[in-house]
């Protein structure tokens, strides 16, 4: 019987939001990362970017206040903050490829201990590959954070020694946020910053396919 409760997506998103610095230009990927927008502090100027051509996104609109012209790359309704703008997606990708995005937050199917990421194709025969802007963001953003479940639906680790799935980007991930822990990807290895209350380091290691370093006491 588990003595811990995994973090919800909202709780993970809140931890990510807390780690975004003032003045950053940030891209939020499709899926879990979009929730980060709902937890950004009002007293910080943080500029959210979407690869379909939006800069200055706000939180999700209230029901009945949706604007059909304002969506993110995941086709979800968004709001636009004062001073925000929208533009051609070609210009949006120029921002990414030109190194103008400080941070992107991506979902992932797997992350390797060296920072490699796989998030566009599970490799199953009937699956449709969906790379979107992930490859551009993985290599174009100055920092890459990942939001994902710690294990997949079959209970297998999503943090591994080496990727088994088709690669999106090499050695690009800086930090991993899962429903069990926050982990830094460093030259010395995977350093655990924070864990769910009640979860032991030994239990976390059994759910991880790569060696972890307990760094929870030194942050």
N, C-alpha and C positions, 0 to 999 in steps of 0.2 A: 504494500500500500504506500502510495506517495505521501510524503509529509510536506509537499509544496504544491502551489498552484501556479501554472505557467502564466506569464504575462499575457494580457490580451493585446490585440493589434493596437488599440488606443494607447495602452501603457507603453508599448515599444515605441510608438510614434512620439509620445511625450518625451522619452529619453533622447531620441534623435533630435527633436526640436530644441532641447536644452543644450545640446552640443553644437548648435549652429551659431556662428559668431556674427556680431553686428556688422552690417555692410556687405555680407556675402551675397553673391549671385548663385542661386541654387536651383538645380533641376530635380524634380521629383518624378521618379519612374512610375510606370503603370502598376497597379495593384496596391499592396500594403503601403508603399512610400507616399501615395497621395494623401494619406491620413495625416502626415506631418504638418500639412498646411493648417490644420485645425488647432494646432497646439503651439504655434509660434507666438512668442510674447509680443504684446502690443507696443511695448516700450523699446523695441529694437527695429531698426530699419534693415529688413531682409527681403531680397528681391527674388521672387519665384519665377522660374523660366520653364516653358514647356516647348518641346521641339516642334510642335505643330505651329508655333509662331505667336507666343504670348510671353510678355514680361510684365511682372507686377501683379501676379495672381493673388487673390485673397482666399478666404475659406470657402467651403461649400455653401451655396445659397440656401436660404430657407425654402421650404416647400411652397410653391406658388410664385416664387420670385426668380425662377430660372430664366435665363436669356439664351435663346437658341444659337446666338452668334458667339457665345462664350463657353468653350469647352476646352478640356485639356487633351493630351495625346491619347488618353484612355477613353475619350468620348464621354467624360463626366462633366456635368455642369460645374462651372467655377464662377467666382466673382472677380472683378477687376478693381484693384485699389486705386486711389487717387494718384495720377501720374503714370498709371500702367498703360500698356499699348499692345496692339497685336499687329502682325506683319507676315510676310511671305515665309513659308517654311524653309525656303532656300537661305534666307537671311538668318533664320534661326539656327540652321546647321552651320553657317559660317561663324556664328558666335561660339558654337561648341568646338568646331575644328580649329578655331583661332585661339583657343586657350582662354576664353573670356568667362567660362563658368568655374566658379571657385569650388563648388561641391555638387556632386550628384548622388542621389539616394536611389539605389536599384534593388529590385527583387532578384532572387537567384534560385536556381535548382541545385547548384553546388558551388562551394568556394574551397579552393585548395589552400594549404597552409602557407604557400608562398604568395598568395594574393591573386592567383588566377581565378576567373569567374566564368561560370556557364549559366546562361539564363535565357537562351533563345530557342532551344530544341531539346526535347527529351529523347529523341532518337527512335521513337516508336513508329512503326510503318505507316499508321494512319494519321499521325500528328502532322499539323501544318506548321512549318518553321515560322517564327514571328520575331525577327530580330529588332524591328523598329529602329530606334536611335541608339540602342544599347551599345553597339560596338563603337560608335562615335563618342558617346559619353564616357565609356570606359577608358578610352585613351586621350580624350580631349579635356575632361574635367581635371582640375588640379588635385582634388581629393575624391575618393569614391567610398561611400558607406553602403552597406548592404542590410536590408531588412528581410528576414525570412524566418520560417519555422526551423527549429534546431534539427528535427528529423523529418523525413518524408512520410507519406501516408502509410508506408509499409514499416515504418519504424527505423529505417536505415539512416545513418548520419548524412547530413548535407554539408558538413564541414569535413573535408577529407585530405589525405596526404597528396593525392594527385587526382585531377579530374578524370571522370569516366565519360562524361558527356561532352558534346562539341563545345569548344572554347569560345567565349565572347571576347575576353581581353586577358592579357598576360600581366601578372604582377602589378595589378592596378588597385586592388582593394586595400583600404587603410583600416577600416573598422567594420565589424559584423555585429548586428543587433538581432538577436533571436528571441523566442518566447521564453528562453531559459537564462540567457547571459548576454553581456556586452563584452566583445573580444577584440583586442587590437592585433592587427597583423604587422609584425615587426621583423627586422633582420634576425632577431634572436629567437623568434618563434611566435606562437599564438598566446598572447598574454590576456588572461581573464581579468577584466576591470570590475565587473559587477555580476552577481548571480541572483536568481530568484530566492526569496527568503525560504529557508527550510531545505534547500537543495545543497548537498555537499559537493565539494570539488571532485571527489571520487565518483559520485553519481554522474556529474556532468561529463567527466572523462569517458565513462562507459557509453555515453550517447554521442560521442565525438570520434570521428575517424582519423584524427590526427592528434599528436601530443599537445597538451595544453600546459601553460605555465601559470601558476596561481599568483596573480598580481593584485589581488583584492585588498591586501593590507597596506599597500604602498601608494594608493591613489587618494 
